[in-house]
């Protein structure tokens, strides 16, 4: 039996992972499937949440997924290079397509985009909060003490190299007994690939190649790094 199925840590059981209210009436994948492509990775993290939180994030998640696709390909008009999911959303939601189109401008330095930063920030915080809470069994309902969201093309070679160097907490500390991170550490150290839920690469959890990767640490506070579409580099920290 996969020990992660034992759910020994029940401190957050019966509460919404995003607002902390009791009696959650739905569940949410972390990351949301709109940020991934089929076939979806096996054993995606699932957290309990209230319907209000689940609904309030969905439109912003669609916006983020579609905006990234448009920026990467330089157009808001779907083509064969677009992810199928993003193409479908943009085709069926012309208002969203128009909204993203109007955020694009062409100047002497080429194409620039003006994202709705608060919408993107809200989803990135939601993702980081969900990952940390799920893995460590603690609530992260407060606002992060620091948030950095930067397009990878804006980083210098040295900055990108430093960003990709993540501290592997497994070699320093053992997570709290009973947390999912504790079992992941034990399983990782056992080299049992049959029950590995993630593809670890230099400290990064590759949820889906070229789509979504993350790494987290709690040696000095709790922080998480998330990379979306190998384009958006996000770092969030809670003290």
C-alpha positions as CSV (number, residue, x, y, z in Angstrom):
1,X,0.0,0.0,0.0
2,X,1.2,3.5,-0.8
3,X,1.8,5.1,2.6
4,X,0.6,8.5,1.3
5,X,-2.9,7.0,1.1
6,X,-3.0,6.6,4.9
7,X,-3.6,10.4,5.5
8,X,-2.2,10.3,9.0
9,X,-2.2,14.1,9.2
10,X,-5.8,15.1,9.6
11,X,-5.3,18.7,10.9
12,X,-6.7,20.3,7.7
13,X,-9.4,17.6,7.2
14,X,-12.8,19.1,7.0
15,X,-11.7,22.7,6.1
16,X,-11.3,24.6,2.9
17,X,-7.6,24.8,2.0
18,X,-8.1,28.4,0.7
19,X,-10.3,30.2,3.2
20,X,-10.1,27.9,6.3
21,X,-13.9,27.6,6.6
22,X,-15.4,24.4,7.8
23,X,-17.6,21.9,5.9
24,X,-16.0,22.1,2.4
25,X,-18.4,20.8,-0.2
26,X,-16.2,20.2,-3.1
27,X,-12.6,19.3,-4.1
28,X,-9.9,21.0,-6.2
29,X,-6.9,19.7,-8.1
30,X,-3.6,21.3,-7.5
31,X,-2.6,22.4,-10.1
32,X,-5.9,22.9,-11.8
33,X,-6.3,20.8,-14.9
34,X,-6.8,23.9,-17.0
35,X,-3.1,24.5,-16.6
36,X,-2.3,21.0,-17.8
37,X,-2.9,18.9,-20.9
38,X,-4.3,15.4,-21.4
39,X,-3.3,12.8,-20.5
40,X,-3.2,14.3,-17.0
41,X,-0.4,13.2,-14.6
42,X,-1.4,10.4,-12.2
43,X,-2.1,11.2,-8.6
44,X,-2.6,14.9,-8.9
45,X,-2.9,16.5,-5.5
46,X,-6.5,17.0,-4.5
47,X,-7.6,19.3,-1.7
48,X,-10.9,20.0,0.0
49,X,-12.4,23.4,-0.6
50,X,-15.7,25.3,-0.4
51,X,-17.8,25.8,-3.5
52,X,-17.4,29.6,-3.2
53,X,-13.6,29.4,-3.4
54,X,-13.7,26.8,-6.2
55,X,-15.9,29.0,-8.3
56,X,-14.1,32.3,-7.7
57,X,-10.8,30.9,-9.0
58,X,-12.1,29.2,-12.2
59,X,-12.4,32.3,-14.4
60,X,-9.0,33.6,-13.4
61,X,-7.4,30.2,-14.0
62,X,-8.8,30.2,-17.5
63,X,-7.5,33.7,-18.0
64,X,-4.0,32.8,-16.9
65,X,-3.9,29.6,-19.0
66,X,-5.1,31.5,-22.1
67,X,-3.0,34.6,-21.5
68,X,0.2,32.5,-21.2
69,X,-0.6,30.7,-24.5
70,X,-1.2,34.0,-26.3
71,X,2.0,35.5,-25.1
72,X,4.1,32.5,-25.9
73,X,2.8,32.4,-29.5
74,X,2.5,36.1,-30.0
75,X,-1.2,36.2,-30.9
76,X,-4.6,35.9,-29.3
77,X,-5.9,34.0,-32.3
78,X,-5.6,30.2,-31.7
79,X,-3.6,28.2,-34.2
80,X,-2.2,24.7,-34.4
81,X,0.6,25.6,-32.0
82,X,-1.8,26.4,-29.2
83,X,-2.6,24.0,-26.4
84,X,-5.9,22.4,-27.3
85,X,-7.5,23.4,-24.0
86,X,-6.6,27.1,-24.5
87,X,-7.8,27.0,-28.1
88,X,-11.2,25.7,-27.0
89,X,-11.6,28.2,-24.2
90,X,-10.7,31.2,-26.5
91,X,-12.9,29.9,-29.3
92,X,-15.9,29.6,-27.0
93,X,-15.2,32.8,-25.1
94,X,-14.8,35.6,-27.6
95,X,-14.9,38.2,-24.8
96,X,-11.9,36.7,-23.2
97,X,-10.1,36.5,-26.5
98,X,-10.9,40.2,-27.1
99,X,-9.8,41.1,-23.6
100,X,-6.4,39.5,-24.2
101,X,-6.1,40.9,-27.7
102,X,-6.6,44.4,-26.3
103,X,-3.8,43.9,-23.8
104,X,-1.3,43.5,-26.7
105,X,0.6,46.3,-28.2
106,X,3.3,46.6,-30.9
107,X,6.1,49.1,-30.6
108,X,9.6,49.7,-31.6
109,X,10.8,46.9,-29.3
110,X,8.2,44.4,-30.7
111,X,5.2,42.9,-29.0
112,X,4.4,43.7,-25.4
113,X,1.5,42.5,-23.3
114,X,-0.2,44.2,-20.3
115,X,-1.5,41.3,-18.1
116,X,-4.1,41.7,-15.4
117,X,-1.5,41.3,-12.7
118,X,-3.9,40.9,-9.8
119,X,-5.7,38.0,-11.5
120,X,-2.4,36.2,-12.1
121,X,-1.2,36.9,-8.6
122,X,-4.4,35.5,-7.1
123,X,-4.0,32.2,-8.9
124,X,-0.2,31.9,-8.2
125,X,-0.9,32.5,-4.5
126,X,-3.7,29.9,-4.6
127,X,-1.4,27.3,-6.2
128,X,1.4,27.9,-3.8
129,X,-0.9,27.8,-0.8
130,X,-2.4,24.5,-2.0
131,X,0.9,22.8,-2.6
132,X,2.4,23.8,0.8
133,X,-0.7,23.0,2.8
134,X,-1.2,19.7,1.1
135,X,2.4,18.6,1.5
136,X,3.2,20.0,5.0
137,X,-0.2,19.8,6.7
138,X,-0.2,23.5,7.8
139,X,-2.4,26.3,6.9
140,X,-1.0,29.1,4.7
141,X,-4.0,31.4,4.7
142,X,-2.1,34.6,5.3
143,X,-0.7,36.8,2.5
144,X,2.8,35.6,1.5
145,X,5.6,37.8,2.9
146,X,7.1,38.0,-0.6
147,X,5.8,37.3,-4.1
148,X,7.9,37.4,-7.3
149,X,6.3,36.6,-10.6
150,X,8.7,37.2,-13.6
151,X,8.6,36.1,-17.2
152,X,11.6,33.9,-17.8
153,X,12.6,35.8,-21.0
154,X,13.1,38.8,-18.7
155,X,15.8,37.0,-16.6
156,X,19.5,37.1,-17.4
157,X,21.3,33.8,-17.9
158,X,22.8,34.1,-14.4
159,X,19.4,34.9,-12.9
160,X,17.8,32.0,-14.5
161,X,20.6,29.7,-13.4
162,X,20.2,30.9,-9.8
163,X,16.4,30.5,-10.0
164,X,16.7,26.9,-11.2
165,X,19.1,26.0,-8.3
166,X,16.8,24.8,-5.6
167,X,17.7,23.8,-2.1
168,X,16.9,20.1,-1.5
169,X,15.4,20.1,2.0
170,X,15.3,16.3,2.0
171,X,19.0,16.2,2.5
172,X,18.8,18.5,5.5
173,X,15.6,17.9,7.4
174,X,12.9,15.3,7.7
175,X,9.4,16.8,7.3
176,X,7.0,16.5,10.2
177,X,6.0,12.9,10.9
178,X,2.6,12.1,9.3
179,X,2.7,14.8,6.6
180,X,2.6,13.9,3.0
181,X,6.1,15.5,2.5
182,X,7.4,13.0,5.2
183,X,6.1,10.1,3.1
184,X,7.4,11.6,-0.1
185,X,10.9,11.9,1.5
186,X,10.8,8.2,2.7
187,X,9.6,7.0,-0.7
188,X,12.2,9.1,-2.6
189,X,15.0,7.8,-0.4
190,X,13.8,4.2,-1.0
191,X,14.3,4.6,-4.8
192,X,11.0,2.8,-5.3
193,X,10.0,4.1,-8.7
194,X,6.7,2.1,-8.7
195,X,5.2,4.3,-6.1
196,X,6.8,7.6,-7.0
197,X,4.1,10.3,-7.7
198,X,6.4,12.8,-9.3
199,X,9.4,13.0,-11.6
200,X,12.0,14.7,-9.6
201,X,14.8,16.6,-11.5
202,X,17.4,18.5,-9.5
203,X,15.0,19.2,-6.7
204,X,12.1,20.1,-9.0
205,X,8.9,18.2,-9.1
206,X,8.0,17.9,-12.8
207,X,4.2,17.7,-12.7
208,X,4.0,17.8,-16.5
209,X,6.9,18.5,-18.8
210,X,7.0,22.0,-20.3
211,X,3.7,22.7,-18.5
212,X,4.2,22.9,-14.7
213,X,7.0,22.3,-12.3
214,X,7.5,23.2,-8.7
215,X,9.8,23.0,-5.7
216,X,9.3,23.9,-2.1
217,X,11.4,24.3,1.1
218,X,10.8,25.1,4.7
219,X,14.3,25.3,6.1
220,X,14.1,29.1,6.5
221,X,10.4,29.9,6.5
222,X,8.2,28.2,3.9
223,X,8.6,29.0,0.2
224,X,7.6,27.5,-3.1
225,X,8.8,28.0,-6.6
226,X,6.4,27.4,-9.5
227,X,7.2,27.5,-13.2
228,X,4.2,27.8,-15.6
229,X,4.7,26.8,-19.3
230,X,8.4,27.3,-18.9
231,X,7.6,31.0,-19.3
232,X,6.4,32.4,-15.9
233,X,8.8,32.0,-12.9
234,X,7.1,32.4,-9.6
235,X,8.5,32.5,-6.0
236,X,6.4,32.9,-2.9
237,X,7.5,32.8,0.7
238,X,5.8,32.6,4.1
239,X,7.8,33.4,7.2
